[in-house]
Amino acid sequence: MAKRKKNTENKNQTVEDEVMVDIIEEYDFRENFIEKYQNYLLIGVAAILWIVGGYIAYKYLMLAPKEQEAIAEMMQAEKQFEKDSFALALDNPGEG
């Protein structure tokens, strides 16, 4: 009975050793992967940041002023609709 217990402990130790070896190999693989493709990874991250930054800049620097301008022009048409001047509202909204 003592021998069986000892063999079980040896098997458990062997399995644990194999798991540790697998973990170390996986860590080495990831470390080597990052070192090997470091430039590509940095270029990819920079490209993603560039795209996101460009979208945000476009949204707030280009679209926001145009939206405000459109709202201001639309106010004239709304005033004409309130007066029941549909022809003026449709044909001449920006000039009053």
N, CA, C and O atoms as CSV, one atom per row, in Angstrom:
chain,resi,resn,atom,element,x,y,z
A,1,MET,N,N,0.818,-1.177,0.000
A,1,MET,CA,C,0.000,0.000,0.000
A,1,MET,C,C,0.867,1.248,0.000
A,1,MET,O,O,0.533,2.244,-0.641
A,2,ALA,N,N,1.960,1.192,0.706
A,2,ALA,CA,C,2.848,2.346,0.749
A,2,ALA,C,C,3.479,2.585,-0.606
A,2,ALA,O,O,3.716,3.731,-0.987
A,3,LYS,N,N,3.757,1.513,-1.342
A,3,LYS,CA,C,4.348,1.680,-2.665
A,3,LYS,C,C,3.372,2.368,-3.620
A,3,LYS,O,O,3.775,3.223,-4.409
A,4,ARG,N,N,2.118,2.006,-3.554
A,4,ARG,CA,C,1.126,2.634,-4.425
A,4,ARG,C,C,1.028,4.128,-4.143
A,4,ARG,O,O,0.942,4.944,-5.060
A,5,LYS,N,N,1.044,4.458,-2.905
A,5,LYS,CA,C,0.959,5.862,-2.534
A,5,LYS,C,C,2.182,6.606,-3.056
A,5,LYS,O,O,2.077,7.735,-3.535
A,6,LYS,N,N,3.324,5.971,-2.961
A,6,LYS,CA,C,4.555,6.592,-3.429
A,6,LYS,C,C,4.517,6.767,-4.946
A,6,LYS,O,O,4.936,7.806,-5.456
A,7,ASN,N,N,4.024,5.773,-5.666
A,7,ASN,CA,C,3.912,5.876,-7.122
A,7,ASN,C,C,2.938,6.983,-7.513
A,7,ASN,O,O,3.177,7.706,-8.480
A,8,THR,N,N,1.868,7.114,-6.784
A,8,THR,CA,C,0.891,8.166,-7.067
A,8,THR,C,C,1.517,9.532,-6.864
A,8,THR,O,O,1.289,10.450,-7.652
A,9,GLU,N,N,2.298,9.666,-5.819
A,9,GLU,CA,C,2.976,10.937,-5.573
A,9,GLU,C,C,3.971,11.236,-6.685
A,9,GLU,O,O,4.084,12.382,-7.121
A,10,ASN,N,N,4.691,10.223,-7.150
A,10,ASN,CA,C,5.634,10.416,-8.254
A,10,ASN,C,C,4.902,10.819,-9.536
A,10,ASN,O,O,5.373,11.680,-10.280
A,11,LYS,N,N,3.754,10.196,-9.791
A,11,LYS,CA,C,2.980,10.548,-10.981
A,11,LYS,C,C,2.469,11.982,-10.881
A,11,LYS,O,O,2.503,12.730,-11.858
A,12,ASN,N,N,1.997,12.358,-9.698
A,12,ASN,CA,C,1.518,13.727,-9.515
A,12,ASN,C,C,2.651,14.722,-9.717
A,12,ASN,O,O,2.467,15.774,-10.328
A,13,GLN,N,N,3.819,14.379,-9.200
A,13,GLN,CA,C,4.975,15.261,-9.355
A,13,GLN,C,C,5.365,15.366,-10.826
A,13,GLN,O,O,5.714,16.446,-11.304
A,14,THR,N,N,5.307,14.253,-11.538
A,14,THR,CA,C,5.632,14.262,-12.964
A,14,THR,C,C,4.635,15.123,-13.737
A,14,THR,O,O,5.030,15.892,-14.612
A,15,VAL,N,N,3.368,15.001,-13.425
A,15,VAL,CA,C,2.339,15.806,-14.096
A,15,VAL,C,C,2.556,17.280,-13.791
A,15,VAL,O,O,2.453,18.121,-14.684
A,16,GLU,N,N,2.853,17.595,-12.549
A,16,GLU,CA,C,3.113,18.988,-12.179
A,16,GLU,C,C,4.342,19.525,-12.906
A,16,GLU,O,O,4.348,20.670,-13.358
A,17,ASP,N,N,5.376,18.702,-13.018
A,17,ASP,CA,C,6.575,19.119,-13.749
A,17,ASP,C,C,6.254,19.378,-15.222
A,17,ASP,O,O,6.735,20.350,-15.805
A,18,GLU,N,N,5.444,18.510,-15.817
A,18,GLU,CA,C,5.071,18.699,-17.218
A,18,GLU,C,C,4.256,19.971,-17.402
A,18,GLU,O,O,4.432,20.690,-18.385
A,19,VAL,N,N,3.371,20.245,-16.465
A,19,VAL,CA,C,2.568,21.466,-16.535
A,19,VAL,C,C,3.471,22.685,-16.420
A,19,VAL,O,O,3.295,23.657,-17.155
A,20,MET,N,N,4.425,22.647,-15.518
A,20,MET,CA,C,5.351,23.771,-15.360
A,20,MET,C,C,6.175,23.968,-16.625
A,20,MET,O,O,6.407,25.101,-17.048
A,21,VAL,N,N,6.616,22.875,-17.227
A,21,VAL,CA,C,7.390,22.972,-18.465
A,21,VAL,C,C,6.520,23.585,-19.558
A,21,VAL,O,O,6.992,24.435,-20.313
A,22,ASP,N,N,5.259,23.171,-19.655
A,22,ASP,CA,C,4.347,23.733,-20.653
A,22,ASP,C,C,4.128,25.222,-20.420
A,22,ASP,O,O,4.103,26.000,-21.375
A,23,ILE,N,N,3.972,25.622,-19.182
A,23,ILE,CA,C,3.772,27.034,-18.857
A,23,ILE,C,C,5.002,27.841,-19.234
A,23,ILE,O,O,4.886,28.919,-19.816
A,24,ILE,N,N,6.165,27.330,-18.911
A,24,ILE,CA,C,7.410,28.035,-19.234
A,24,ILE,C,C,7.592,28.123,-20.744
A,24,ILE,O,O,7.997,29.164,-21.261
A,25,GLU,N,N,7.295,27.034,-21.455
A,25,GLU,CA,C,7.410,27.063,-22.914
A,25,GLU,C,C,6.431,28.059,-23.518
A,25,GLU,O,O,6.779,28.781,-24.453
A,26,GLU,N,N,5.225,28.104,-23.002
A,26,GLU,CA,C,4.224,29.055,-23.503
A,26,GLU,C,C,4.668,30.487,-23.230
A,26,GLU,O,O,4.514,31.359,-24.085
A,27,TYR,N,N,5.209,30.728,-22.063
A,27,TYR,CA,C,5.711,32.061,-21.728
A,27,TYR,C,C,6.850,32.452,-22.665
A,27,TYR,O,O,6.891,33.577,-23.164
A,28,ASP,N,N,7.767,31.529,-22.901
A,28,ASP,CA,C,8.876,31.797,-23.821
A,28,ASP,C,C,8.366,32.063,-25.233
A,28,ASP,O,O,8.872,32.945,-25.926
A,29,PHE,N,N,7.361,31.296,-25.658
A,29,PHE,CA,C,6.796,31.494,-26.996
A,29,PHE,C,C,6.197,32.892,-27.122
A,29,PHE,O,O,6.428,33.580,-28.116
A,30,ARG,N,N,5.433,33.310,-26.124
A,30,ARG,CA,C,4.822,34.640,-26.176
A,30,ARG,C,C,5.880,35.731,-26.128
A,30,ARG,O,O,5.787,36.730,-26.840
A,31,GLU,N,N,6.870,35.535,-25.295
A,31,GLU,CA,C,7.942,36.524,-25.199
A,31,GLU,C,C,8.679,36.631,-26.529
A,31,GLU,O,O,8.964,37.736,-26.990
A,32,ASN,N,N,8.983,35.512,-27.137
A,32,ASN,CA,C,9.655,35.518,-28.440
A,32,ASN,C,C,8.762,36.119,-29.519
A,32,ASN,O,O,9.242,36.833,-30.399
A,33,PHE,N,N,7.473,35.833,-29.453
A,33,PHE,CA,C,6.534,36.390,-30.424
A,33,PHE,C,C,6.522,37.911,-30.343
A,33,PHE,O,O,6.568,38.590,-31.368
A,34,ILE,N,N,6.460,38.443,-29.133
A,34,ILE,CA,C,6.448,39.901,-28.955
A,34,ILE,C,C,7.756,40.505,-29.434
A,34,ILE,O,O,7.752,41.541,-30.098
A,35,GLU,N,N,8.859,39.882,-29.112
A,35,GLU,CA,C,10.151,40.399,-29.574
A,35,GLU,C,C,10.257,40.339,-31.096
A,35,GLU,O,O,10.777,41.263,-31.722
A,36,LYS,N,N,9.770,39.263,-31.684
A,36,LYS,CA,C,9.894,39.075,-33.123
A,36,LYS,C,C,9.021,40.065,-33.897
A,36,LYS,O,O,9.449,40.605,-34.917
A,37,TYR,N,N,7.815,40.299,-33.420
A,37,TYR,CA,C,6.865,41.145,-34.140
A,37,TYR,C,C,6.635,42.488,-33.449
A,37,TYR,O,O,5.571,43.087,-33.609
A,38,GLN,N,N,7.588,42.953,-32.706
A,38,GLN,CA,C,7.437,44.188,-31.946
A,38,GLN,C,C,7.133,45.377,-32.858
A,38,GLN,O,O,6.238,46.167,-32.558
A,39,ASN,N,N,7.853,45.512,-33.949
A,39,ASN,CA,C,7.630,46.640,-34.858
A,39,ASN,C,C,6.234,46.592,-35.464
A,39,ASN,O,O,5.555,47.616,-35.539
A,40,TYR,N,N,5.801,45.412,-35.898
A,40,TYR,CA,C,4.472,45.288,-36.489
A,40,TYR,C,C,3.385,45.600,-35.463
A,40,TYR,O,O,2.394,46.256,-35.782
A,41,LEU,N,N,3.573,45.128,-34.234
A,41,LEU,CA,C,2.590,45.401,-33.191
A,41,LEU,C,C,2.508,46.892,-32.888
A,41,LEU,O,O,1.415,47.435,-32.728
A,42,LEU,N,N,3.653,47.552,-32.808
A,42,LEU,CA,C,3.652,48.990,-32.541
A,42,LEU,C,C,3.021,49.765,-33.692
A,42,LEU,O,O,2.281,50.721,-33.461
A,43,ILE,N,N,3.304,49.366,-34.917
A,43,ILE,CA,C,2.693,50.027,-36.071
A,43,ILE,C,C,1.178,49.816,-36.057
A,43,ILE,O,O,0.423,50.738,-36.364
A,44,GLY,N,N,0.738,48.631,-35.710
A,44,GLY,CA,C,-0.698,48.354,-35.632
A,44,GLY,C,C,-1.390,49.189,-34.573
A,44,GLY,O,O,-2.456,49.754,-34.819
A,45,VAL,N,N,-0.788,49.269,-33.396
A,45,VAL,CA,C,-1.365,50.079,-32.320
A,45,VAL,C,C,-1.374,51.551,-32.719
A,45,VAL,O,O,-2.359,52.251,-32.485
A,46,ALA,N,N,-0.286,52.021,-33.317
A,46,ALA,CA,C,-0.225,53.421,-33.758
A,46,ALA,C,C,-1.280,53.697,-34.824
A,46,ALA,O,O,-1.901,54.760,-34.816
A,47,ALA,N,N,-1.488,52.761,-35.733
A,47,ALA,CA,C,-2.501,52.947,-36.775
A,47,ALA,C,C,-3.899,53.025,-36.176
A,47,ALA,O,O,-4.711,53.852,-36.590
A,48,ILE,N,N,-4.175,52.173,-35.213
A,48,ILE,CA,C,-5.486,52.203,-34.557
A,48,ILE,C,C,-5.685,53.529,-33.834
A,48,ILE,O,O,-6.752,54.135,-33.930
A,49,LEU,N,N,-4.669,53.981,-33.116
A,49,LEU,CA,C,-4.773,55.266,-32.426
A,49,LEU,C,C,-4.939,56.412,-33.419
A,49,LEU,O,O,-5.701,57.346,-33.166
A,50,TRP,N,N,-4.233,56.348,-34.544
A,50,TRP,CA,C,-4.333,57.383,-35.581
A,50,TRP,C,C,-5.757,57.434,-36.147
A,50,TRP,O,O,-6.313,58.515,-36.337
A,51,ILE,N,N,-6.337,56.272,-36.411
A,51,ILE,CA,C,-7.692,56.216,-36.962
A,51,ILE,C,C,-8.707,56.747,-35.956
A,51,ILE,O,O,-9.581,57.536,-36.314
A,52,VAL,N,N,-8.597,56.322,-34.712
A,52,VAL,CA,C,-9.527,56.793,-33.682
A,52,VAL,C,C,-9.370,58.294,-33.478
A,52,VAL,O,O,-10.366,59.010,-33.376
A,53,GLY,N,N,-8.144,58.775,-33.417
A,53,GLY,CA,C,-7.903,60.211,-33.263
A,53,GLY,C,C,-8.427,61.004,-34.442
A,53,GLY,O,O,-8.985,62.086,-34.263
A,54,GLY,N,N,-8.254,60.481,-35.647
A,54,GLY,CA,C,-8.771,61.144,-36.836
A,54,GLY,C,C,-10.287,61.222,-36.837
A,54,GLY,O,O,-10.863,62.240,-37.221
A,55,TYR,N,N,-10.928,60.150,-36.410
A,55,TYR,CA,C,-12.390,60.148,-36.338
A,55,TYR,C,C,-12.885,61.174,-35.327
A,55,TYR,O,O,-13.819,61.927,-35.602
A,56,ILE,N,N,-12.258,61.201,-34.163
A,56,ILE,CA,C,-12.672,62.159,-33.131
A,56,ILE,C,C,-12.437,63.588,-33.605
A,56,ILE,O,O,-13.289,64.454,-33.409
A,57,ALA,N,N,-11.295,63.840,-34.223
A,57,ALA,CA,C,-11.004,65.182,-34.734
A,57,ALA,C,C,-12.013,65.567,-35.813
A,57,ALA,O,O,-12.510,66.693,-35.812
A,58,TYR,N,N,-12.319,64.669,-36.717
A,58,TYR,CA,C,-13.292,64.958,-37.770
A,58,TYR,C,C,-14.660,65.265,-37.175
A,58,TYR,O,O,-15.343,66.196,-37.601
A,59,LYS,N,N,-15.045,64.475,-36.193
A,59,LYS,CA,C,-16.362,64.645,-35.586
A,59,LYS,C,C,-16.492,65.999,-34.898
A,59,LYS,O,O,-17.509,66.674,-35.056
A,60,TYR,N,N,-15.485,66.402,-34.143
A,60,TYR,CA,C,-15.598,67.624,-33.355
A,60,TYR,C,C,-15.089,68.865,-34.081
A,60,TYR,O,O,-15.543,69.968,-33.780
A,61,LEU,N,N,-14.172,68.725,-35.015
A,61,LEU,CA,C,-13.627,69.896,-35.696
A,61,LEU,C,C,-14.290,70.168,-37.042
A,61,LEU,O,O,-14.266,71.305,-37.514
A,62,MET,N,N,-14.877,69.163,-37.667
A,62,MET,CA,C,-15.498,69.361,-38.977
A,62,MET,C,C,-17.023,69.291,-38.910
A,62,MET,O,O,-17.702,70.170,-39.442
A,63,LEU,N,N,-17.558,68.279,-38.279
A,63,LEU,CA,C,-19.002,68.097,-38.284
A,63,LEU,C,C,-19.730,69.036,-37.328
A,63,LEU,O,O,-20.816,69.518,-37.651
A,64,ALA,N,N,-19.160,69.301,-36.175
A,64,ALA,CA,C,-19.838,70.155,-35.196
A,64,ALA,C,C,-20.084,71.561,-35.737
A,64,ALA,O,O,-21.204,72.053,-35.597
A,65,PRO,N,N,-19.111,72.238,-36.347
A,65,PRO,CA,C,-19.400,73.569,-36.900
A,65,PRO,C,C,-20.433,73.525,-38.034
A,65,PRO,O,O,-21.270,74.421,-38.140
A,66,LYS,N,N,-20.379,72.501,-38.870
A,66,LYS,CA,C,-21.357,72.384,-39.949
A,66,LYS,C,C,-22.755,72.161,-39.388
A,66,LYS,O,O,-23.737,72.671,-39.927
A,67,GLU,N,N,-22.837,71.401,-38.310
A,67,GLU,CA,C,-24.127,71.150,-37.683
A,67,GLU,C,C,-24.708,72.442,-37.122
A,67,GLU,O,O,-25.903,72.701,-37.262
A,68,GLN,N,N,-23.866,73.251,-36.489
A,68,GLN,CA,C,-24.329,74.530,-35.949
A,68,GLN,C,C,-24.795,75.451,-37.075
A,68,GLN,O,O,-25.804,76.143,-36.939
A,69,GLU,N,N,-24.071,75.459,-38.165
A,69,GLU,CA,C,-24.451,76.280,-39.320
A,69,GLU,C,C,-25.787,75.812,-39.896
A,69,GLU,O,O,-26.629,76.636,-40.254
A,70,ALA,N,N,-25.983,74.518,-39.985
A,70,ALA,CA,C,-27.236,73.975,-40.502
A,70,ALA,C,C,-28.398,74.319,-39.580
A,70,ALA,O,O,-29.494,74.621,-40.053
A,71,ILE,N,N,-28.176,74.276,-38.287
A,71,ILE,CA,C,-29.227,74.627,-37.330
A,71,ILE,C,C,-29.606,76.092,-37.484
A,71,ILE,O,O,-30.788,76.436,-37.453
A,72,ALA,N,N,-28.608,76.959,-37.648
A,72,ALA,CA,C,-28.880,78.387,-37.809
A,72,ALA,C,C,-29.681,78.647,-39.085
A,72,ALA,O,O,-30.606,79.459,-39.071
A,73,GLU,N,N,-29.346,77.983,-40.173
A,73,GLU,CA,C,-30.089,78.168,-41.416
A,73,GLU,C,C,-31.489,77.583,-41.331
A,73,GLU,O,O,-32.425,78.112,-41.930
A,74,MET,N,N,-31.633,76.506,-40.598
A,74,MET,CA,C,-32.930,75.872,-40.470
A,74,MET,C,C,-33.892,76.708,-39.632
A,74,MET,O,O,-35.107,76.600,-39.795
A,75,MET,N,N,-33.368,77.529,-38.751
A,75,MET,CA,C,-34.221,78.377,-37.915
A,75,MET,C,C,-35.055,79.325,-38.766
A,75,MET,O,O,-36.220,79.571,-38.453
A,76,GLN,N,N,-34.477,79.859,-39.840
A,76,GLN,CA,C,-35.223,80.757,-40.719
A,76,GLN,C,C,-36.407,80.026,-41.356
A,76,GLN,O,O,-37.508,80.572,-41.430
A,77,ALA,N,N,-36.186,78.818,-41.806
A,77,ALA,CA,C,-37.269,78.051,-42.421
A,77,ALA,C,C,-38.353,77.736,-41.402
A,77,ALA,O,O,-39.539,77.772,-41.730
A,78,GLU,N,N,-37.968,77.432,-40.183
A,78,GLU,CA,C,-38.953,77.147,-39.145
A,78,GLU,C,C,-39.798,78.375,-38.838
A,78,GLU,O,O,-41.004,78.262,-38.619
A,79,LYS,N,N,-39.181,79.531,-38.822
A,79,LYS,CA,C,-39.936,80.771,-38.588
A,79,LYS,C,C,-40.951,80.999,-39.703
A,79,LYS,O,O,-42.073,81.433,-39.442
A,80,GLN,N,N,-40.566,80.710,-40.936
A,80,GLN,CA,C,-41.490,80.877,-42.054
A,80,GLN,C,C,-42.642,79.870,-41.965
A,80,GLN,O,O,-43.783,80.209,-42.281
A,81,PHE,N,N,-42.354,78.634,-41.536
A,81,PHE,CA,C,-43.426,77.654,-41.364
A,81,PHE,C,C,-44.385,78.089,-40.263
A,81,PHE,O,O,-45.590,77.864,-40.376
A,82,GLU,N,N,-43.878,78.702,-39.209
A,82,GLU,CA,C,-44.736,79.182,-38.132
A,82,GLU,C,C,-45.684,80.270,-38.631
A,82,GLU,O,O,-46.813,80.377,-38.153
A,83,LYS,N,N,-45.233,81.067,-39.579
A,83,LYS,CA,C,-46.057,82.139,-40.143
A,83,LYS,C,C,-46.991,81.615,-41.239
A,83,LYS,O,O,-47.748,82.388,-41.826
A,84,ASP,N,N,-46.943,80.335,-41.513
A,84,ASP,CA,C,-47.705,79.713,-42.593
A,84,ASP,C,C,-47.267,80.203,-43.961
A,84,ASP,O,O,-48.074,80.241,-44.890
A,85,SER,N,N,-46.016,80.575,-44.101
A,85,SER,CA,C,-45.474,80.979,-45.397
A,85,SER,C,C,-44.672,79.808,-45.955
A,85,SER,O,O,-43.442,79.813,-45.929
A,86,PHE,N,N,-45.388,78.808,-46.460
A,86,PHE,CA,C,-44.722,77.598,-46.930
A,86,PHE,C,C,-43.844,77.860,-48.148
A,86,PHE,O,O,-42.768,77.275,-48.276
A,87,ALA,N,N,-44.292,78.724,-49.030
A,87,ALA,CA,C,-43.510,79.008,-50.234
A,87,ALA,C,C,-42.185,79.657,-49.864
A,87,ALA,O,O,-41.148,79.283,-50.411
A,88,LEU,N,N,-42.194,80.621,-48.947
A,88,LEU,CA,C,-40.950,81.258,-48.511
A,88,LEU,C,C,-40.072,80.271,-47.757
A,88,LEU,O,O,-38.852,80.274,-47.920
A,89,ALA,N,N,-40.674,79.440,-46.946
A,89,ALA,CA,C,-39.899,78.485,-46.158
A,89,ALA,C,C,-39.179,77.484,-47.058
A,89,ALA,O,O,-38.043,77.103,-46.777
A,90,LEU,N,N,-39.827,77.062,-48.125
A,90,LEU,CA,C,-39.220,76.065,-49.002
A,90,LEU,C,C,-38.267,76.677,-50.018
A,90,LEU,O,O,-37.241,76.077,-50.340
A,91,ASP,N,N,-38.585,77.848,-50.522
A,91,ASP,CA,C,-37.778,78.446,-51.583
A,91,ASP,C,C,-36.647,79.314,-51.070
A,91,ASP,O,O,-35.587,79.360,-51.695
A,92,ASN,N,N,-36.831,79.999,-49.964
A,92,ASN,CA,C,-35.880,81.011,-49.548
A,92,ASN,C,C,-35.620,80.926,-48.040
A,92,ASN,O,O,-35.845,81.913,-47.339
A,93,PRO,N,N,-35.162,79.802,-47.520
A,93,PRO,CA,C,-35.043,79.674,-46.065
A,93,PRO,C,C,-33.904,80.483,-45.449
A,93,PRO,O,O,-34.008,80.878,-44.287
A,94,GLY,N,N,-32.835,80.740,-46.173
A,94,GLY,CA,C,-31.678,81.385,-45.565
A,94,GLY,C,C,-31.744,82.889,-45.544
A,94,GLY,O,O,-30.991,83.524,-44.806
A,95,GLU,N,N,-32.619,83.481,-46.329
A,95,GLU,CA,C,-32.623,84.931,-46.438
A,95,GLU,C,C,-33.797,85.578,-45.729
A,95,GLU,O,O,-33.992,86.787,-45.854
A,96,GLY,N,N,-34.566,84.831,-45.007
A,96,GLY,CA,C,-35.632,85.424,-44.232
A,96,GLY,C,C,-36.900,85.384,-44.947
A,96,GLY,O,O,-37.915,85.849,-44.429
